[in-house]
């Protein structure tokens, strides 16, 4: 990360946090705040150019772009073609020799990874102003389709070939990036977003902060849950995420290359962010309460039991101060993580020593597939067409 001058503009909601963050790392605090007014110029220009086209035509153009169909893309606006032309990675961005070890590491620990993602990384991410755009749109984390889309994306990017130019992991990453650009435009056009208070919607600092949660923080959460990943496994999995983060359009100045840099960005970003508000609490509760539905558990008593255990484990991971700020139930966390660790050890031992028990890694992968969105006609490139999610056509 390069040196930066103190930003001339600071969103009013960030002023107190910015000064706290400058006491720890003034350079990165300046960079973070400056990126609250920076978005994704290439994707934004593409969405602007597509704004007058019918939704079906927009979807067809995007599909042509991700499929590399130059003939079909020829009639698309130049801005969209420029966007797709920009997606060739710089040399060394993704080392093929590290991809398979990273994939193996993910599937070895995927159950704990997703648990940490759900009850640590995502809820802490929603404790920031990231929650505001979701809350304003009514796109609560409890929306199962969104959670299944997140799962599908991570599954596809950790399948051999998934991040190749025509792999589904690559395609889904680009879909997410263009969706961010469309939502950004919808929020700005609504007149409800306060730029002076909050910066631009889905700004680059938030994309980078969310990326640190999905990658570095979730890898760290695996360790908190008692599973020891080898250093090489951690680094190779992060190397895969590094490429995904680049594809997502995180600018070079706020880009991070490894787990330590990602965790430091998270630390400074969280210091810059305003204190959790009602939006953060609503989103955190929605994500925790949606997990039993994601697991296809319908019995009310069982759902309540699992939800209580998840709040307890999440409190143990994120700490009492943040849990209280998010209005978590008051619970003792003594032994909460030990139970998670013991259950995983038992499952692994059973798969290893009891005849007829399915291999543990296969169960993990099968479970992820069951919890993913697989649209009947393949990946959809429809985009939201209304600020309120309830008013938008399905996408």
C-alpha positions as CSV (number, residue, x, y, z in Angstrom):
1,X,0.0,0.0,0.0
2,X,1.3,3.4,-0.9
3,X,1.5,6.5,1.2
4,X,-1.5,8.8,1.1
5,X,-2.3,12.3,2.2
6,X,-5.0,12.9,4.8
7,X,-8.3,12.9,3.0
8,X,-9.9,16.2,2.4
9,X,-13.4,14.7,2.7
10,X,-14.5,12.5,5.5
11,X,-18.1,11.2,5.7
12,X,-19.7,12.6,8.9
13,X,-20.5,9.1,10.2
14,X,-16.8,8.2,10.1
15,X,-15.2,11.2,11.7
16,X,-14.9,9.8,15.2
17,X,-13.7,6.4,14.0
18,X,-11.3,7.9,11.6
19,X,-9.4,9.7,14.3
20,X,-9.4,6.5,16.5
21,X,-7.9,4.6,13.5
22,X,-5.2,7.3,12.8
23,X,-3.8,6.6,16.3
24,X,-3.0,3.1,15.2
25,X,-2.1,3.4,11.5
26,X,-2.6,6.9,10.1
27,X,-1.6,6.0,6.5
28,X,-4.1,3.1,6.2
29,X,-6.8,5.1,8.0
30,X,-6.3,7.9,5.4
31,X,-6.5,5.3,2.6
32,X,-9.6,3.7,4.0
33,X,-11.5,7.0,4.4
34,X,-10.5,8.2,1.0
35,X,-11.9,5.0,-0.5
36,X,-15.3,5.7,1.0
37,X,-15.7,8.1,-2.0
38,X,-14.2,5.7,-4.5
39,X,-16.2,2.9,-6.1
40,X,-15.5,0.8,-9.2
41,X,-15.2,3.1,-12.3
42,X,-15.2,0.4,-14.9
43,X,-18.2,-1.6,-13.6
44,X,-20.1,1.6,-12.8
45,X,-19.5,2.9,-16.4
46,X,-20.8,-0.4,-17.8
47,X,-24.0,-0.2,-15.7
48,X,-24.5,3.4,-16.7
49,X,-24.2,2.5,-20.3
50,X,-26.6,-0.4,-19.9
51,X,-29.3,1.7,-18.1
52,X,-31.5,2.3,-21.1
53,X,-31.5,-1.4,-22.3
54,X,-34.3,-3.9,-21.5
55,X,-33.4,-6.3,-18.7
56,X,-33.3,-9.3,-21.1
57,X,-30.8,-7.5,-23.4
58,X,-28.6,-6.6,-20.4
59,X,-28.6,-10.2,-19.2
60,X,-27.7,-11.4,-22.8
61,X,-24.8,-8.9,-23.0
62,X,-23.4,-9.9,-19.6
63,X,-23.7,-13.6,-20.5
64,X,-21.8,-12.9,-23.7
65,X,-19.1,-11.2,-21.8
66,X,-18.6,-13.9,-19.2
67,X,-18.8,-16.6,-21.9
68,X,-16.2,-14.8,-24.1
69,X,-18.7,-14.6,-27.0
70,X,-17.1,-11.7,-28.9
71,X,-19.7,-11.9,-31.7
72,X,-22.7,-11.5,-29.3
73,X,-20.8,-8.8,-27.3
74,X,-20.1,-6.7,-30.4
75,X,-23.5,-4.9,-30.1
76,X,-22.9,-4.1,-26.4
77,X,-21.9,-0.7,-25.2
78,X,-18.2,0.0,-25.4
79,X,-18.1,0.6,-21.7
80,X,-19.1,-3.1,-21.1
81,X,-16.6,-4.3,-23.6
82,X,-13.9,-2.3,-21.9
83,X,-14.9,-3.8,-18.5
84,X,-14.5,-7.3,-19.8
85,X,-11.2,-6.4,-21.5
86,X,-9.8,-5.3,-18.1
87,X,-10.2,-8.8,-16.5
88,X,-7.0,-10.3,-17.8
89,X,-5.0,-10.7,-14.5
90,X,-1.5,-9.3,-14.1
91,X,1.4,-11.8,-14.2
92,X,1.7,-13.7,-11.0
93,X,-1.7,-12.8,-9.7
94,X,-2.7,-16.5,-9.6
95,X,0.0,-19.2,-9.4
96,X,-1.3,-22.5,-10.8
97,X,1.0,-24.4,-8.5
98,X,-0.8,-23.0,-5.4
99,X,-4.3,-23.5,-6.6
100,X,-4.7,-27.2,-6.0
101,X,-3.1,-27.1,-2.5
102,X,-5.5,-24.2,-1.7
103,X,-8.5,-26.1,-2.9
104,X,-7.5,-29.2,-0.9
105,X,-7.1,-27.1,2.2
106,X,-10.5,-25.5,1.8
107,X,-12.4,-28.8,1.4
108,X,-10.4,-30.3,4.3
109,X,-11.8,-27.6,6.6
110,X,-14.9,-26.4,4.8
111,X,-17.3,-27.2,7.6
112,X,-15.4,-25.1,10.1
113,X,-14.7,-22.4,7.5
114,X,-18.4,-21.9,6.8
115,X,-19.3,-21.9,10.5
116,X,-16.7,-19.2,11.1
117,X,-17.9,-17.3,8.0
118,X,-21.5,-17.3,9.2
119,X,-21.2,-16.6,12.9
120,X,-18.0,-14.5,12.9
121,X,-17.0,-12.9,9.6
122,X,-20.5,-12.0,8.2
123,X,-22.0,-10.8,11.5
124,X,-18.9,-8.7,12.3
125,X,-19.0,-7.4,8.7
126,X,-22.6,-6.3,9.3
127,X,-21.6,-4.6,12.5
128,X,-20.2,-1.9,10.2
129,X,-22.0,0.5,7.8
130,X,-21.9,-2.4,5.3
131,X,-25.3,-3.3,6.8
132,X,-26.9,0.0,5.7
133,X,-27.2,-0.8,2.0
134,X,-28.7,-4.3,2.8
135,X,-31.1,-2.8,5.4
136,X,-32.3,0.0,3.2
137,X,-33.0,-2.4,0.4
138,X,-34.8,-4.9,2.7
139,X,-32.3,-7.6,1.5
140,X,-31.9,-9.2,4.9
141,X,-29.2,-11.7,5.5
142,X,-32.0,-14.1,6.4
143,X,-32.8,-14.2,2.7
144,X,-31.9,-17.9,2.0
145,X,-31.3,-17.3,-1.6
146,X,-28.6,-14.8,-0.9
147,X,-26.9,-17.2,1.6
148,X,-27.1,-20.0,-0.9
149,X,-25.6,-17.7,-3.6
150,X,-22.7,-17.0,-1.2
151,X,-22.2,-20.7,-0.7
152,X,-22.4,-21.5,-4.4
153,X,-19.8,-18.8,-5.2
154,X,-17.3,-20.2,-2.7
155,X,-17.9,-23.8,-3.8
156,X,-17.4,-22.9,-7.4
157,X,-14.2,-20.9,-6.8
158,X,-12.7,-23.9,-4.9
159,X,-13.4,-26.5,-7.6
160,X,-10.5,-27.4,-9.9
161,X,-10.8,-25.1,-12.9
162,X,-13.4,-22.9,-11.2
163,X,-11.4,-19.8,-11.5
164,X,-10.3,-20.4,-15.1
165,X,-11.5,-17.8,-17.5
166,X,-14.6,-19.8,-18.3
167,X,-15.0,-21.5,-14.9
168,X,-18.2,-21.0,-12.9
169,X,-16.2,-19.5,-10.0
170,X,-14.8,-16.8,-12.3
171,X,-18.3,-16.1,-13.8
172,X,-20.0,-15.8,-10.4
173,X,-17.3,-13.4,-9.1
174,X,-17.9,-11.2,-12.1
175,X,-21.6,-11.4,-11.6
176,X,-21.2,-10.2,-8.0
177,X,-19.1,-7.3,-9.1
178,X,-21.6,-6.1,-11.7
179,X,-24.4,-6.6,-9.1
180,X,-22.6,-4.3,-6.7
181,X,-22.4,-1.7,-9.5
182,X,-26.1,-2.0,-10.3
183,X,-27.1,-1.8,-6.6
184,X,-24.8,1.2,-6.1
185,X,-26.6,3.0,-9.0
186,X,-30.1,2.1,-7.6
187,X,-29.2,3.4,-4.1
188,X,-27.9,6.7,-5.5
189,X,-30.8,7.1,-7.8
190,X,-33.3,6.5,-5.0
191,X,-32.4,9.8,-3.3
192,X,-32.4,8.0,0.1
193,X,-28.6,7.5,0.4
194,X,-26.8,10.2,2.3
195,X,-23.4,10.6,0.6
196,X,-22.2,13.3,3.0
197,X,-22.8,11.0,6.0
198,X,-21.9,7.6,4.6
199,X,-19.7,8.2,1.5
200,X,-20.8,6.4,-1.7
201,X,-22.8,3.2,-1.4
202,X,-20.8,0.0,-1.7
203,X,-17.7,2.0,-1.8
204,X,-14.3,0.5,-2.4
205,X,-13.3,0.5,1.3
206,X,-16.4,-1.7,2.1
207,X,-15.7,-4.1,-0.8
208,X,-12.1,-4.5,0.6
209,X,-13.4,-4.9,4.2
210,X,-16.0,-7.5,3.2
211,X,-13.3,-9.3,1.2
212,X,-11.1,-9.4,4.3
213,X,-13.9,-11.0,6.2
214,X,-14.6,-13.7,3.6
215,X,-10.9,-14.5,3.2
216,X,-8.4,-13.7,6.0
217,X,-10.9,-13.4,8.9
218,X,-12.6,-16.7,8.0
219,X,-9.3,-18.5,7.7
220,X,-8.4,-17.1,11.2
221,X,-11.8,-18.2,12.5
222,X,-10.9,-21.8,11.6
223,X,-8.2,-21.5,14.2
224,X,-10.5,-20.0,16.8
225,X,-12.7,-23.0,16.4
226,X,-9.9,-25.3,17.3
227,X,-8.7,-26.6,13.9
228,X,-5.1,-26.1,13.2
229,X,-4.4,-25.4,9.5
230,X,-0.8,-25.7,8.4
231,X,0.8,-22.5,7.5
232,X,1.1,-23.5,3.9
233,X,-2.6,-24.5,3.8
234,X,-3.5,-21.0,5.1
235,X,-1.3,-19.3,2.6
236,X,-2.4,-21.3,-0.4
237,X,-6.1,-20.8,0.4
238,X,-5.5,-17.1,0.8
239,X,-3.7,-17.1,-2.5
240,X,-6.9,-18.2,-4.2
241,X,-8.9,-15.5,-2.4
242,X,-6.3,-12.9,-3.5
243,X,-7.2,-13.5,-7.1
244,X,-10.9,-13.4,-6.3
245,X,-10.4,-10.1,-4.5
246,X,-8.6,-8.7,-7.5
247,X,-11.5,-9.9,-9.8
248,X,-13.9,-8.1,-7.5
249,X,-12.3,-4.8,-8.4
250,X,-10.6,-3.9,-5.1
251,X,-8.3,-1.0,-6.0
252,X,-4.5,-1.5,-5.8
253,X,-4.1,1.1,-3.0
254,X,-6.4,-0.8,-0.6
255,X,-5.6,-4.3,-1.9
256,X,-4.1,-6.9,0.5
257,X,-2.0,-9.8,-0.4
258,X,-1.9,-12.1,2.6
259,X,-3.7,-13.0,5.8
260,X,-1.7,-10.5,8.0
261,X,-2.5,-7.6,5.6
262,X,-6.1,-8.6,5.4
263,X,-6.5,-8.8,9.2
264,X,-4.8,-5.4,9.6
265,X,-7.1,-3.9,7.0
266,X,-10.0,-5.3,9.0
267,X,-8.7,-3.8,12.2
268,X,-8.2,-0.3,10.8
269,X,-11.5,-0.5,8.8
270,X,-13.4,-1.5,11.9
271,X,-11.9,1.4,13.9
272,X,-12.9,3.8,11.1
273,X,-16.5,2.5,10.9
274,X,-19.3,4.0,13.0
275,X,-20.6,2.1,16.0
276,X,-23.2,-0.6,15.3
277,X,-26.7,0.7,14.9
278,X,-30.1,-0.8,14.5
279,X,-29.3,-1.9,10.9
280,X,-26.3,-3.9,12.2
281,X,-28.3,-5.6,14.9
282,X,-31.1,-6.5,12.6
283,X,-28.7,-8.0,10.0
284,X,-26.7,-10.0,12.6
285,X,-29.8,-11.5,14.1
286,X,-31.2,-12.4,10.6
287,X,-28.0,-14.2,9.6
288,X,-27.9,-16.3,12.9
289,X,-31.6,-17.1,12.7
290,X,-31.4,-18.2,9.1
291,X,-28.8,-20.9,9.6
292,X,-31.3,-23.6,10.7
293,X,-33.3,-22.9,7.6
294,X,-30.1,-23.2,5.6
295,X,-29.7,-26.6,7.2
296,X,-33.3,-27.6,6.3
297,X,-34.3,-27.9,10.0
298,X,-38.0,-27.2,10.4
299,X,-38.8,-28.5,13.9
300,X,-39.4,-25.3,16.0
301,X,-37.8,-26.7,19.2
302,X,-34.7,-27.9,17.3
303,X,-34.5,-24.6,15.4
304,X,-34.6,-22.7,18.7
305,X,-31.9,-25.0,20.3
306,X,-29.6,-24.5,17.3
307,X,-30.2,-20.8,17.1
308,X,-29.3,-20.4,20.8
309,X,-26.2,-22.5,20.4
310,X,-25.2,-20.3,17.4
311,X,-25.6,-17.1,19.3
312,X,-23.5,-18.5,22.1
313,X,-20.7,-19.7,19.8
314,X,-20.8,-16.4,17.9
315,X,-20.6,-14.4,21.1
316,X,-17.5,-16.5,22.0
317,X,-15.9,-15.7,18.6
318,X,-16.7,-12.0,18.3
319,X,-16.4,-11.1,22.1
320,X,-18.9,-9.8,24.6
321,X,-18.5,-6.1,23.7
322,X,-19.5,-6.5,20.1
323,X,-22.2,-9.1,20.9
324,X,-23.8,-6.7,23.4
325,X,-23.7,-4.0,20.8
326,X,-25.5,-6.3,18.4
327,X,-28.1,-7.1,21.1
328,X,-27.2,-10.8,21.3
329,X,-28.9,-12.8,24.1
330,X,-27.0,-12.7,27.4
331,X,-25.3,-16.1,27.6
332,X,-22.2,-17.6,29.2
333,X,-19.7,-18.7,26.5
334,X,-17.9,-21.1,28.8
335,X,-17.2,-24.3,26.8
336,X,-19.1,-23.0,23.7
337,X,-16.2,-23.5,21.3
338,X,-15.0,-26.6,23.0
339,X,-18.3,-28.3,22.1
340,X,-17.8,-27.4,18.4
341,X,-14.3,-28.8,18.5
342,X,-15.3,-32.0,20.1
343,X,-18.2,-32.6,17.7
344,X,-15.9,-32.2,14.7
345,X,-13.2,-34.5,16.2
346,X,-15.9,-37.2,16.7
347,X,-17.2,-36.9,13.1
348,X,-13.7,-37.2,11.7
349,X,-12.9,-40.2,13.9
350,X,-16.2,-41.9,12.9
351,X,-15.5,-41.4,9.2
352,X,-12.0,-42.8,9.7
353,X,-12.6,-45.9,11.9
354,X,-16.3,-46.9,11.6
355,X,-17.0,-49.1,8.6
356,X,-19.6,-47.8,6.2
357,X,-19.3,-44.1,7.3
358,X,-18.9,-41.8,4.4
359,X,-15.5,-39.9,4.3
360,X,-15.7,-36.7,6.1
361,X,-14.4,-34.5,3.3
362,X,-17.1,-35.9,1.0
363,X,-19.8,-35.2,3.6
364,X,-18.5,-31.6,3.8
365,X,-18.7,-31.2,0.0
366,X,-22.1,-32.8,-0.4
367,X,-23.4,-30.6,2.4
368,X,-22.1,-27.5,0.6
369,X,-23.8,-28.5,-2.6
370,X,-27.1,-29.1,-0.9
371,X,-26.9,-25.6,0.6
372,X,-26.1,-23.9,-2.7
373,X,-28.3,-22.2,-5.2
374,X,-28.3,-24.1,-8.5
375,X,-30.6,-22.3,-10.9
376,X,-32.5,-24.7,-13.2
377,X,-31.2,-23.0,-16.3
378,X,-27.6,-22.4,-15.1
379,X,-26.1,-19.2,-13.8
380,X,-28.4,-16.2,-14.0
381,X,-27.1,-12.9,-15.0
382,X,-30.3,-11.0,-14.2
383,X,-29.6,-7.9,-12.1
384,X,-31.9,-6.1,-9.6
385,X,-34.0,-3.5,-11.2
386,X,-35.5,-1.8,-8.1
387,X,-34.0,-0.3,-5.0
388,X,-36.2,-2.3,-2.6
389,X,-35.5,-5.9,-3.0
390,X,-39.2,-6.8,-2.7
391,X,-40.0,-4.6,-5.7
392,X,-37.3,-6.1,-7.9
393,X,-37.8,-8.9,-10.4
394,X,-36.1,-12.1,-9.2
395,X,-32.4,-12.2,-9.8
